[in-house]
């Protein structure tokens, strides 16, 4: 059996919610707001084990409370902008750090130490395992989310011209703020802006739509000594009409 605490909304909750035998999975329990709690309920909570969900940069999740020895059951699925959730693991994912620049002698003197540390890191990494719904919770434990950066497609709705080869056709969360450059060009039309004006978020494929205005031209008549004639304007491709 599981009880869950959410750290996101507890300040807004005024009525305490106490776990009980008929509580459905993933019901939020705001224990720290319970001003009155029975001895039986205290005993129930004291005998529970706590699972902490470390989303590693994803949207925060609450802690879950289980009876020791019970299966963990349905696993929560957090969200993280720009990333695909790869599951819960018993240890955080390790990322190799770049080696600092050093002299050949320094590298030689530290080689044995680096080898030892490397072996320890490898052993620690081997201990990390994915979990599933059959995992049996025996003690307080923290699980860590793992992620894979997503690559999204970019399309262009231009109407009057073709995409520029310099524009991106895919993007990741690292490209937030990107705006196609150079601006598109179409004879007879004035490019006004993109919609959206740039990449604002990284949740899905996106389309840049070009917003155009009609290109207009001033027509000036030179009477060459005759009576002055007012100028006029015409759109691109529009007939000039009757001449003055």
N, C-alpha and C positions, 0 to 999 in steps of 0.2 A: 504494500500500500504506500502511496506517495502523498506528501503534502508539499505545497510550493509557496515560496515567498517571492513577491515581485518588488524590486527596489524602486520601480519607476513611479508608482502611483500611491505609495503608502501614506504620503502626507495629505492626500485628498480624501482618504478613507477615515470616517469617524466612527463607524460601527465595527467592533472587533469581529473577526471571523475565526472560529475555533475549529481545528480539524476534528473529524469524526469518522466513524467506520463507513458511513455511506457517502463520503466525499468522493466525487468523480476525479479522475486524473487531471492534473494541471490546474486545479482550482487555486486561485491566489489566496494566501493566508497571511494576514498582516499581524504577526504575533506580537511585535513590539508595541502595538497599539491596544493590546488586550489589557484593560485595567482590572478586569475580574476574570480569574481563571481557576477552575476547580483543581483539587489535588489529583484527581484522576487524569485530567487533561495535562497537568504538569508532568505526571509520570509518563504519559504517552509521548510527549515531546522529548523528555529526557532519554527515552529508549530509542529514539529515532537516530538514523545516520543522515548526514547532510551531504548532498551532491552540489558542488558549485560549478556553474557553467561559465568557463572563461572563453568568451567569443573572439578573443584575439583581434580586436578592432571592429568586430561586427556590432550589431545592435545589442545592447545589454539584455541579459536574461536573469530571471530570479534564481534563487537557490531552491533546491527540491529536497524534501524530507521523505525518507523511506523507512520502512521496518527493516531491520538488519536481516540479511539472508533472502530478501525478495528480489525478483528480477526487475530490472530498471524499466522495461516496457517501452512504450512509444517515446522516441527521442525528439526533443525540440529541434527545429530547423531555423537557425538565425539567418538574418539577412545582412549583407555588407555591400555597399555600393561598389560596383565594378568587379565583384568577385563571385565565383561559384563555390558554394559550400561543398566540402569534400568529406564531411563527417566529423565525428568526435573521436579524440585520441586521448590516451592516458598521459601524454607528455606533450609540451609545445613543440612545434616544428623548429628545428635548428637551421639557421642559415649561415653558410660559411662566410667568415669575415675576410676581407682582403689582407694579405700579408703586408706588414709594414716594410718599407725600404730600409735595408741595413747593410753593413759591410759584410764581405765574405767571411771575415774572421768571427764576427758576431753571430752569423748564421751557424758557423761551425760549432761555436761554444754552446749554442742553445739547442742544437739538433737533438740531443738525447732527451732534454726536457720537453721539447715539442712532440717528440715521438710518444712520450709517456702521456702527455695531455691529450694527444690525438687518440690514443688507445682508450683513455677514459671517456672521451666524448663519444667515440664509436660505441662503447659499451652502453652509455646512457641512451644513445639514440636507438639501440637495438631493443631497449626495454619499452619503448613507446609502441603501443598497440592500438588499433582501432577497436571501438566497442560497438555492439549492436543491442537489440532489444532483449537478448537473453543474458546480458551481463548481470551478475549477481552482486548486489551492493552489500558489502560486509562491514565497511567502516567509512568514516568521512573521507571524501575524495573530491578531487577537482579534475574535470575533463576539459580538454582544449580543442577548440574548433580549428580546422585546417581549411585553407582556401586556395583557390586557383584563380589567377587574374583572367577576367573575361576579355575577349576581343569582339567588338561590335562593328557592324557594317555602317557605312555612310553612303547615302544616296543623294542625288542632286536633282531638283526640279527647276529647270532653267527656262523652258518654253522657247526661247529664241536663239539659243546657242548651245555649244557642246561643253562638257566639263573640261577644265584645264588639267593637263597631265600632272601639274604640280600639286593639285589638291589631294588630300588624304582620302582613301576609300575605306579605311578601317580606323578604329580608335580604341583606346583603353582609358581607364580612369586617369592615367598620367597625362592624357591629352585634354583634360578639362580646361576650358578657356580658349581652345583652338578656334580660329576663324579662317575660312578659306581665303587664300591670298595667292595671286592677285585677284581683284574684283573681276567678275565676268563682263564681257563686252558683246553687245548686239547692235548692229547698225539700226539707227532710227529709234533706239530706246536708251533711256538713262537709268543706269543701275542705282537704286536707292539704298537697299540694305538686304541683309539676309534675315530669314525667319527660321529658326531662332538666330539671334545675332552672333552666337558662338555656342560651343558645347557647354551646356550648363550643368549636366548631370551625366552619370554613367550607369544607366539601368537597362538600356535596350538599344536596338538599332535606331538610327535617326535619319532624318532627311533635312537637308538645307534647301529652303525654297527661296529663289531669287525674287525680289520685289522690284518691279520696273515702273518707270514713268515714261510718258511719251516724250520723245526728243522733239523739240520745236526749234524752228529757225526763223530768224528775222530777215525780212525781205525789204530792202531799201531801194527806192527808185531815184535815180539821178536824172533830173529833168534837163540837165546840161544847158542851163540858161532859161528854160521855160518855167511855167507855173509849177510851184512845188506840189509834190504828190505825197500823201501820208504813207508811211511804211506799214507793213502788215506782217503777220506771222503765219506759218504753216507747219503742220506736222510732217515728219518724214514720210515720203511717198504720197502725200496729199497733193492733188492738182492745185495749181496756183489760181485757177479760175479766171474770171474776166479781168483783163488788164486795164489799168486806169488810163 
